[in-house]
Amino acid sequence: MSNEGYLPLESGFATLAIHAHQSPDQWNSGAVITPIVTASTYKLQSADYSTGFQYGRWGNPTRNNLEGCLAALDKGKHALVFATGCAATWSALTILKSGDHILCAADIYGGTHHLVDMVAQEKGVDLEFFDVNNLSSFEKMFKPTTKMVWIESPTNPLCKVVDVRKVAAISHKQPGVLVVMDNTFLTSYFSKPLALGIDIVMYSMTKYMNGHSDVIMGALVLNDDDVHARLRDIQQHGGAVPGPFDCYLALRGLKTLALRMKQHMKNGIEVAQYLKKHSLVEEVLHPGFPDHPGHEVLKKQCSGYCGMLAFKIKGAGMQEVSKFLKALKMIVYAGSLGGCDSLAESPALLSHKYLSKEERLEIGITDNLIRLSVGIEEAEDITKDIDQALKAAFV
Ligand SMILES: *Cc1c(COP(=O)(O)O)cnc(C)c1O
């Protein structure tokens, strides 16, 4: 779907989010908002199928607008959307063949961890995990068969920051290595991985990108035409495509991405500063603090930070953590993140329970750690709720 004559692609972020690939001139009606096109099949425009749409799995007008907009937001050439973030990850991993070697950051989303393990075991892919804080040993792990490097930054739930430029530069010393980065936390608003040397950007659109806790979706954004053709084939024939209604919701969510991310950042900092001074809090993990180990790297490679933070309740065990979560009145005890609504969870009880206690402690996930996805309610209402729940945890 051409964008020509409608919007210069050097427009600012919020302008692109609202207008890129969403020209009213595409539709006979002049509809300002991309219509939800539900057709599963299309009248063919030419005998050789070469123009327009033909079948819903192959392409859909609502979906195409979303893909065009996503590519513009990351300043990339191509974007592909999938039914879930994990389907996007799975599709990227299917590029690997038996005998290929993948280097995967140890600290990644649990579902991604599970998927790379499955691909390694079932397809005979050679999988090794590496420590993102030890890039000199990472550099020595490359083999002639290394085909992919997978990173996620910042990490979940400890907010560790990966030096993305360095990982990409080290990886590209060897031709043919694709570097994939999960950019779900910072979104294209704060972080542009392609400009830092990343080959494929992955999103769980479920989180900040859609931002309203009402869609499950994934995306990949990239520049390379050949890799794009391969991924398009996987998308169209693997068939894990999102429906048109979800594509419409995601397009609507993107229109406020810039506004939402600014507010998530502001609220996140306010809540982090409040917690740092609280007598029942032992430690606050937020890369916005100058004493956070990832602070300098974050400043060099991103224009801001999202609403994710973690903190440790002073002197709390599993019982106090459970009481804290139960006592929350407005903040919801739930997995997931990145919506307008503030969410809290315990990595030891929920998101990272797939690790043994020893494995958790090794990476710094203590029993008293709480992960917060700071929403865009009034910051004062968020801190008030945390304060009363902290007090309730110890009565
Ligand atoms: C949620 C999430 C995923 C998986 O996405 P789904 O949309 O749940 O399939 C991948 N990476 C990160 C960082 C996530 O938070």
The ligand as an SDF file (V2000), in Angstrom:
LIG
                    3D

 15 15  0  0  0  0  0  0  0  0999 V2000
    4.9470  -11.0760   26.3610 C   0  0  0  0  0  0  0  0  0  0  0  0
    6.2990  -11.1170   25.7830 C   0  0  0  0  0  0  0  0  0  0  0  0
    6.6220  -11.9950   24.7190 C   0  0  0  0  0  0  0  0  0  0  0  0
    5.6280  -12.9770   24.1400 C   0  0  0  0  0  0  0  0  0  0  0  0
    4.5920  -12.3450   23.4760 O   0  0  0  0  0  0  0  0  0  0  0  0
    3.0680  -12.8770   23.4000 P   0  0  0  0  0  0  0  0  0  0  0  0
    2.3710  -11.7720   22.7240 O   0  0  0  0  0  0  0  0  0  0  0  0
    2.6200  -13.1470   24.7980 O   0  0  0  0  0  0  0  0  0  0  0  0
    3.0980  -14.1510   22.6020 O   0  0  0  0  0  0  0  0  0  0  0  0
    7.9060  -11.9300   24.1950 C   0  0  0  0  0  0  0  0  0  0  0  0
    8.8410  -11.0900   24.7130 N   0  0  0  0  0  0  0  0  0  0  0  0
    8.5690  -10.2650   25.7470 C   0  0  0  0  0  0  0  0  0  0  0  0
    9.6300   -9.3630   26.2610 C   0  0  0  0  0  0  0  0  0  0  0  0
    7.3040  -10.2530   26.3140 C   0  0  0  0  0  0  0  0  0  0  0  0
    7.0500   -9.4370   27.3510 O   0  0  0  0  0  0  0  0  0  0  0  0
  1  2  1  0
  2  3  1  0
  2 14  2  0
  3  4  1  0
  3 10  2  0
  4  5  1  0
  5  6  1  0
  6  7  2  0
  6  8  1  0
  6  9  1  0
 10 11  1  0
 11 12  2  0
 12 13  1  0
 12 14  1  0
 14 15  1  0
M  END
$$$$
